[in-house]
Amino acid sequence: MIKGIGVDICDLRRLTSLDSLAKKILHEEELKIFCQKKNEKAKREFLGGRFAVKEAYIKACGPASLKEICCLNDQQGCPYLLNRNGHVSISHENNYAVAFVVVEE
């Protein structure tokens, strides 16, 4: 049964101080991946996508700590929520990242 759905869009141009912001909002596993990104564009896209996922999850479930919500990718590259009962999709286009989350009970 669906508990909630959420969607969020992030304007990547609004993300500043990427390393500082990453430390504030990313789960430790996400932060490891962020730090491995080779350039600012890749870091910005990763951070914006994860921020959109976290905001979409909160819209689906209610208040939660951004750092406690963790979105990783499986071996095929598909995003999933770690230790959460839900489904996630992330998309990037030019200056935007959008995420859609469906949470089940």
N, C-alpha and C positions, 0 to 999 in steps of 0.2 A: 504494500500500500504506500502511496506517495504521501510523504509528510510535508514536503514543500518544494518549490522551485524558485530559482533565482537567476538573474542575468545581470551582468555588469559590463560596461565598456570603459576602457581607460585610454585617454589621449596620451600617447607616449611622450609627446613634446612637453607635457607638464611635469614629467619626472625629472627632478634635479637632485644633485648630491647622491648619485646612485649607490655608492658604497655605504653611505650613512643610512639611507632609506632601507637598503637591503638588510642591514643589521637590525633595524627596528621592526620589520614586518615578516621576514622570512624565517621559517622553521629551520633548525640546524641542518637538516638534510638538504633543503632547498638552497641554503647559503653555500654549502659545499659546491653545488652545481654552478651557482652564480659566480663564484670565485674562479671557476675553471673556464669561464667564457673568455674568449680571446680579445674582444674589442668592445667598445662602448655601445655600439648598435646591438650586438648580441646580448649584452647585459641589460640594456634598456628593454628589449623585447621580452626577455625572460622575466624581468622584474614586473613589467606591466601586465603580462599574462598571469603571473601568480597573484598580483594585487587584484586583478579582475576576478579570479577564481575565489579568493578569500571574501571579497565583497558579495559575490553571487551566493556563496555558501551562507553568509550571515543573513542575506535576504531570504534564503530558503528556510533557515533554522532559527534565526534570532541571534542575539548577542553572543559573541565568542571572541577570544583573543586571536588576533591575526597570526601570531607566531605559533599557535597551537594547531592551526589548519595547515596541512601539508599536502601539496600536490606534486606527485612525481610522475615519471613516464615509465611504462613497462618496456620490455625488450623490443617491442614493435614500434615504440615511440608514442603509444597512446597514453594520454594523461589519466591518472586515477588519484583518488583521495586516500591517503594513508590513514588507516584506523578510523575511517568514517564510512557510514552506510549510505553511499550515494554514487552518482555518476557525474562526470564532468566532460565538457568539451571546451577547447580553447581555439581561437582563430586570430590570426594577425593579418592586417591589411594596411600597408603604408604606415601611417602614424597612429594606428589604433590596435588595441587588443581587446577582444570580447570573450567572455566566458559565460557558459550556461551550466547550471548545476541542478540536478534532481536528487533530492534526498528521500530515502525510503525509511520506513519504520522497521 
